[in-house]
Amino acid sequence: MEKLAEESGCNLCHSLQHRNYGWSEVLPIGPSWEDVARKYKGQKGTVDRLVAIVRQGSGTDSSAQHWKGKASGVAMPPNAVEISKPDAEKLVRWILSLDKTARQ
């Protein structure tokens, strides 16, 4: 899955693991996948919702800014050209499996 993410350009904005950033460091553009997994853990319809965001992007309204303090980007660009729907679904399911708190 990491290779698929890299080939699809996901690593340009996202990282695998959560990291605490100091006051003088620049936040990454997108949240880590561990943060995504933690945020959406157990929510109904998450896979379909996140696949749609991956492929169609997210808006720039205030609801899209829920990563404040974890990411500097306010919206995710559409990626339908970079990743197919079946691959996006595989990737999202893998990302959702990365929540370390679920394993403790």
N, C-alpha and C positions, 0 to 999 in steps of 0.2 A: 504494500500500500504506500510505503514511503516513496518508492520509485514512481508510482502513478501520480502522487502528489507533486513530486519534483517535475516530472514530464508535463504536467498540466499547469505548472507555474504557481502552484499554491504556496510554495516555500518563499516566494518573493515577499509575501506579506505575513505569513503565519509560521510559527515554529511548533515543534512537537510538544515541548515541555514548558510548563509555567516557570516564570522566573520573576523574582522581585527586583524591581528597578529602583535605583537610588535617585535622589532628587535631581542630580545633575545629568542623568542619562536620558536619552531620547527613547520614548516608548516605541514598540514595533507598530507597524501599520495595522495589522490585524491581531486578534487575540490568539493565544496558544490553543492548540487543539485540546489540551488537558482542561483549559478554562471553558472551552465550548462544551466539552463532555460534562463537566461539573454543572454548568449553568442549565443544561437541557435534560439532565438525568431524570428519568421517570416521567417526562411530560408526554402526553398523548399527541400523536401526529407529528412528532419531532422529525422523523426521517424525511417525510414528504415536505415539511416546512423548510428544512435545511437544504434539501436537494433543490428546491425552488430558489432559495437564496443563492446557492452556489451557481446555478445556471442563469438566473435572471437578475441577480444583484439585489441589493437592499436600498431602500430610499435614504434620503438625507434628512428626514424629519427627526424630531426629538427621540422617537422610540428607537431609532437606529443608533443612538448614541449610548446604548446601555453597556458599552465596554469602557466607559470613562475610567481612567486610571490604569487600564490594562492594555489599551491600544490607542494609537493616535488617529487612525482613520475613522471617518464618520459614516462611511458607506462602503459596501462591497460592490465592485464593478461586476457586470454580467460576464459569465464565463462559458456560455453555451457553445462557443466555437472551440474552446480549449478542452472541454471535457463532455463526453456523452452522458446522457441521463443514466444508463446502467452503471457506468464507471463512477459517476457522482454519487449514486446510491451506495455502491460498495465503499467508497471513500467515507461517506457520512457515517455509515454503520461502523466502520473501523474507528473513526474519530470518537464516536459516542462510547466506544469500548475503552477509551483511554482514561476514564475518570479513576484516579488512584484512590480516592476516598471510598469508592464502592468496593475496593479489594481489601480494605483494612478492617 
